[in-house]
Amino acid sequence: MGFKFTRGLVGTLSACMLLSLPAGAKEKTVKWEGEFCMYSAKFDDEQYTAKQVRAAWEFVMEHKGVKWQTAPMVSEPADIARADIPKFQAECENTLNEIRQLDLVNLPSVNEYRKAKLEEVSDTCRFEMTQLRGYRDPSVLRTYQPSEFMCSRYIDALEGKARLTDVWREVIDKSCKNNGDVKGCRQRFLEAGDKPDGTERIKIAVQQFGWQNCSTNHTKANTLDLDGLMEKVQAEYKRKFKLREYECNEP
């Protein structure tokens, strides 16, 4: 037997539905083009702006809205003196300030992601600064506490507390083991060590392929579950804003 709504019941349900909406709420739609898809989202313009809805999604999913810091590259001894550490530090501070000042939708998942991203960038900058200063003074590498004990063997070699060439050869073996051209990989390391400034090149190799590779496993970039937080944002957007993806191209 079918259920029949009475006029009174319909009126009561309609009233309840109206009461569940914020007073004066107006649902609007914002559309934008992403890297691979078109997007549309519906939002209450009493609570959010179209710019906030789009900006939060682009910040989380496409890493837009911020000028990201870039650490100086060191591949040979001459690069160490050229590395502008104060400039890089200023870039880091600028990136962190830009993240803090982004005008984003006030949602739990977005706030959680922003907080985690601030942690990650702050830690990455600290890690890169330690690396840059470590080329000039290896003892500085011990100040990066997440890897202080696990990666200390490489610092010992750089400080002269362990035989540098022994640790260097261990680094070569480990770095070239899974290389498609093991012989060529080893040869490049050995040729660098035979140059007039070979000792300095050996130290760079031990720091980069030894300490850096070891320490990277302990950085926030590798220990924070940013992918999981991105999935939270995606789920909340679909629930809160009826987010729709369409006209997608394969990456």
Secondary structure, 3 states (H helix, E strand, C coil): CCCCCCHHHHHHHHHHHHHCCCCCCCEEEEEEECCCCEEEEEEECCCCCHHHHHHHHHHHHHCCCCCCCCCCCCCCHHHHHHCCHHHHHHHHHHHHHHHHHCCCCCCHHHHHHHHHHHHHHHHHHHHHHHHHHHCCCHHHHHHCHHHCCCCHHHHHHHHCCCCHHHHHHHHHHHHHCCCCCHHHHHHHHHHHHCCCCHHHHHHHHHHHHHHHHHHHCCCHHHHCCHHHHHHHHHHHHHHHCCCEEECCCCC
